[in-house]
């Protein structure tokens, strides 16, 4: 691997900061010209399409279990969701992910899905014990729980995936 000649911009900034702390030893000599201070970058706002409006709830919603009928959902919608008549509009497959990477993916997937105004999504964990056990805990976290209305397995024999009914975006 060939090495570049000269100092990188980061090295120049560090050297300039260090140079400002020095005083001259001999009168009449001047310092080498230092590069100007770079402007501090302003944090960029996310594009409007990625900003997800959080549902405004009067109180935190209760814990929601997989295949448990939630409050606030009528019986016919629950039956349609539970039996698969409401189709998943997006899927996230977590096969091969570590728990930390899977958690990160779930957070971003649900925020994007809610922002895109999707109604039903599916997360595939596989039959592995760790992700299947952790997913309901992640979905009930305060950052995600306001997005979620109901959870169900697509089929009683298929516990390796969870379908999620998202709350509608109002306004």
C-alpha positions in Angstrom: 0.0 0.0 0.0 1.5 3.3 -1.1 1.6 6.1 1.4 0.5 9.6 0.4 3.0 12.4 0.8 2.2 15.3 3.0 -0.1 15.8 5.9 -3.8 15.0 5.9 -6.4 17.8 6.6 -6.9 16.4 10.1 -3.1 16.5 10.8 -3.0 20.1 9.6 -5.9 21.0 11.9 -4.1 19.4 14.8 -0.8 21.0 14.0 -2.6 24.4 13.7 -4.2 24.0 17.1 -0.9 23.0 18.6 0.8 26.0 16.9 -1.6 28.4 18.5 -0.4 27.3 21.9 3.3 28.1 21.2 5.1 31.4 21.8 8.1 32.7 19.9 11.5 32.1 21.3 13.5 34.6 19.2 12.3 38.1 18.6 11.8 39.1 14.9 10.9 35.7 13.6 7.4 35.0 12.5 5.4 31.8 12.5 4.7 29.9 9.4 1.3 30.7 8.0 -1.3 28.4 9.4 -4.3 27.2 7.5 -7.5 29.0 8.4 -9.8 27.5 10.9 -12.4 25.3 9.1 -16.0 26.4 9.7 -17.8 24.3 12.2 -20.2 22.0 10.3 -23.9 22.7 11.0 -26.0 19.7 11.7 -28.1 18.9 8.7 -31.7 18.3 9.2 -33.0 15.0 7.8 -34.8 15.2 4.5 -38.6 15.7 5.1 -39.4 12.3 3.7 -37.3 10.6 6.5 -38.6 12.6 9.4 -41.1 10.3 11.2 -43.9 12.0 13.1 -44.3 10.2 16.4 -47.8 9.3 17.4 -49.0 11.5 20.3 -50.5 9.3 22.9 -52.0 10.6 26.2 -50.2 7.9 28.2 -47.7 5.2 27.4 -49.4 2.2 25.7 -49.4 -1.1 27.7 -47.1 -4.0 26.9 -48.3 -5.9 23.8 -47.7 -9.6 23.3 -47.5 -11.6 20.1 -50.9 -13.1 19.2 -52.7 -11.1 22.0 -55.7 -9.1 21.0 -54.8 -5.5 21.7 -57.1 -2.8 23.1 -58.2 -0.2 20.6 -58.6 -2.6 17.7 -62.0 -3.9 16.6 -62.6 -7.6 16.3 -63.0 -7.7 12.5 -59.6 -5.9 11.9 -57.9 -8.2 14.5 -59.3 -11.3 12.8 -58.2 -10.0 9.4 -54.7 -9.3 10.7 -54.4 -12.5 12.6 -55.5 -14.7 9.8 -53.3 -13.0 7.2 -56.0 -11.2 5.2 -54.1 -8.0 5.8 -50.9 -8.6 3.8 -47.5 -7.5 4.9 -46.3 -4.6 2.7 -42.6 -4.9 3.6 -40.4 -7.6 5.2 -37.2 -7.5 7.1 -35.2 -10.7 7.2 -32.8 -11.0 10.2 -31.2 -14.3 9.4 -27.4 -14.1 10.0 -27.6 -10.9 12.1 -26.1 -10.5 15.5 -28.5 -9.3 18.2 -27.0 -5.8 18.2 -27.2 -5.5 14.4 -30.7 -6.9 14.3 -31.9 -4.4 17.0 -30.5 -1.6 14.9 -32.1 -2.9 11.7 -35.5 -3.3 13.5 -35.5 0.3 14.8 -34.7 1.8 11.4 -37.1 -0.6 9.5 -40.1 0.3 11.7 -39.3 4.0 11.6 -39.1 4.0 7.8 -42.2 1.8 7.5 -44.2 4.1 9.7 -42.9 7.2 7.9 -43.9 5.6 4.6 -47.4 5.1 6.0 -47.3 1.3 5.7 -50.0 -0.6 7.6 -48.6 -4.1 8.0 -45.0 -5.3 8.0 -43.3 -8.5 8.8 -40.0 -9.3 10.6 -38.5 -12.7 10.0 -36.3 -13.8 12.9 -36.0 -17.5 12.0 -36.5 -20.2 14.6 -33.4 -19.2 16.5 -34.0 -18.7 20.2 -32.2 -15.4 20.8 -33.8 -13.1 18.2 -37.2 -14.6 18.6 -37.0 -14.0 22.3 -35.6 -10.5 22.1 -37.9 -9.1 19.3 -41.0 -8.6 21.5 -38.9 -6.8 24.0 -37.5 -4.5 21.3 -41.0 -3.8 20.0 -42.2 -2.8 23.4 -39.4 -0.4 24.0 -40.6 3.2 24.5 -39.0 4.3 21.2 -41.0 1.8 19.1 -44.1 1.0 21.1 -46.1 4.1 20.0 -45.8 2.9 16.3 -47.3 -0.5 17.0 -50.9 -1.5 17.3 -50.8 -5.3 17.2 -48.4 -8.3 16.8 -49.1 -11.8 15.5 -47.4 -14.8 14.0 -48.5 -15.3 10.4 -49.4 -18.9 11.2 -49.5 -20.9 14.5 -46.8 -23.2 13.1 -44.6 -20.3 12.0 -43.1 -18.8 15.1 -40.0 -17.7 13.1 -41.6 -14.4 12.0 -43.8 -11.7 13.5 -46.3 -9.6 11.6 -46.8 -6.0 12.9 -49.8 -3.9 12.5 -48.6 -0.3 12.6 -50.7 2.7 13.8 -52.0 5.0 11.1 -50.2 8.3 10.7 -52.8 11.0 11.4 -52.7 14.4 9.8 
